[in-house]
């Protein structure tokens, strides 16, 4: 049986790696590094930097692999993701057969935490279900982008005694500001915050959290929305990619 470890590595700061993660990376035979093309080579370099800093065991092998491009033409969002996961599971399966001996182990370095808007767990489950490669897997948690965002802005995640919703840009308008006081928004390629017209809403936005390129903007949504849009567009053009997240809030502690 092969053993796979899905390791959360935080949002880009190598110092966010947990002791548990460091110890595990020093006990595996192989560490897989995803290559996503030149535009996202920086993400692979962060993973390599983490390994150079913390992996001290001799003999650990580092294997780069290509990530399939998600096809969106003539498909719904759900179907395009499902098809993409199927391609990725086939890629993983081949990696395991080619690079992990029976009884061996390997690790995937997952941005942030593997449980939060990441599908590595789901993809590994597909490999398990096919039974072509016999394996077991474990998950090692990491610092999430939500934690990095609230830390950078020095704010608590929730209002006192009130819930928090974690959602995507596609679903934001279904709940904020009408149903929840605090919404954390991830995977927002359309900047859904710019469509909210509420004078009492506040936004706490961040991009490249945990890295040397970190950018944060906060304020009343109506006052800073255009600034965030311009800053985001400029940063994406400069880097060729962007990872951002934001928290929207309406109301105050002890308001009831």
Secondary structure in CASP SS format (residue, H / E / C, confidence):
PFRMAT SS
TARGET T0000
AUTHOR 0000-0000-0000
METHOD secondary structure of the structure
MODEL  1
X C 1.00
X E 1.00
X E 1.00
X E 1.00
X E 1.00
X E 1.00
X E 1.00
X E 1.00
X C 1.00
X E 1.00
X C 1.00
X C 1.00
X C 1.00
X H 1.00
X H 1.00
X H 1.00
X C 1.00
X C 1.00
X H 1.00
X H 1.00
X H 1.00
X H 1.00
X H 1.00
X H 1.00
X H 1.00
X C 1.00
X C 1.00
X C 1.00
X C 1.00
X E 1.00
X E 1.00
X E 1.00
X E 1.00
X E 1.00
X E 1.00
X C 1.00
X C 1.00
X H 1.00
X H 1.00
X H 1.00
X H 1.00
X H 1.00
X H 1.00
X H 1.00
X H 1.00
X H 1.00
X H 1.00
X H 1.00
X H 1.00
X H 1.00
X H 1.00
X H 1.00
X H 1.00
X H 1.00
X C 1.00
X C 1.00
X C 1.00
X C 1.00
X C 1.00
X C 1.00
X E 1.00
X E 1.00
X E 1.00
X E 1.00
X E 1.00
X E 1.00
X C 1.00
X C 1.00
X C 1.00
X C 1.00
X C 1.00
X C 1.00
X C 1.00
X C 1.00
X C 1.00
X C 1.00
X H 1.00
X H 1.00
X H 1.00
X H 1.00
X H 1.00
X H 1.00
X H 1.00
X H 1.00
X H 1.00
X H 1.00
X H 1.00
X H 1.00
X H 1.00
X H 1.00
X H 1.00
X H 1.00
X H 1.00
X H 1.00
X H 1.00
X H 1.00
X H 1.00
X H 1.00
X H 1.00
X C 1.00
X C 1.00
X C 1.00
X C 1.00
X C 1.00
X E 1.00
X E 1.00
X E 1.00
X E 1.00
X E 1.00
X E 1.00
X C 1.00
X E 1.00
X C 1.00
X C 1.00
X C 1.00
X C 1.00
X C 1.00
X C 1.00
X C 1.00
X H 1.00
X H 1.00
X H 1.00
X H 1.00
X H 1.00
X H 1.00
X H 1.00
X H 1.00
X H 1.00
X H 1.00
X H 1.00
X C 1.00
X C 1.00
X C 1.00
X C 1.00
X E 1.00
X E 1.00
X E 1.00
X E 1.00
X E 1.00
X E 1.00
X C 1.00
X C 1.00
X C 1.00
X C 1.00
X H 1.00
X H 1.00
X H 1.00
X H 1.00
X H 1.00
X H 1.00
X H 1.00
X H 1.00
X H 1.00
X C 1.00
X C 1.00
X C 1.00
X C 1.00
X C 1.00
X C 1.00
X C 1.00
X C 1.00
X C 1.00
X C 1.00
X C 1.00
X E 1.00
X E 1.00
X E 1.00
X E 1.00
X H 1.00
X H 1.00
X H 1.00
X H 1.00
X H 1.00
X H 1.00
X C 1.00
X C 1.00
X C 1.00
X C 1.00
X C 1.00
X C 1.00
X C 1.00
X E 1.00
X E 1.00
X E 1.00
X E 1.00
X E 1.00
X C 1.00
X C 1.00
X C 1.00
X C 1.00
X C 1.00
X H 1.00
X H 1.00
X H 1.00
X H 1.00
X C 1.00
X C 1.00
X C 1.00
X C 1.00
X C 1.00
X E 1.00
X E 1.00
X E 1.00
X E 1.00
X E 1.00
X E 1.00
X E 1.00
X C 1.00
X C 1.00
X C 1.00
X C 1.00
X C 1.00
X C 1.00
X C 1.00
X E 1.00
X E 1.00
X E 1.00
X E 1.00
X E 1.00
X E 1.00
X H 1.00
X H 1.00
X H 1.00
X H 1.00
X H 1.00
X H 1.00
X H 1.00
X H 1.00
X H 1.00
X H 1.00
X H 1.00
X H 1.00
X H 1.00
X H 1.00
X H 1.00
X H 1.00
X H 1.00
X H 1.00
X H 1.00
X C 1.00
X C 1.00
X C 1.00
X C 1.00
X E 1.00
X E 1.00
X E 1.00
X E 1.00
X E 1.00
X E 1.00
X E 1.00
X C 1.00
X C 1.00
X C 1.00
X C 1.00
X C 1.00
X C 1.00
END
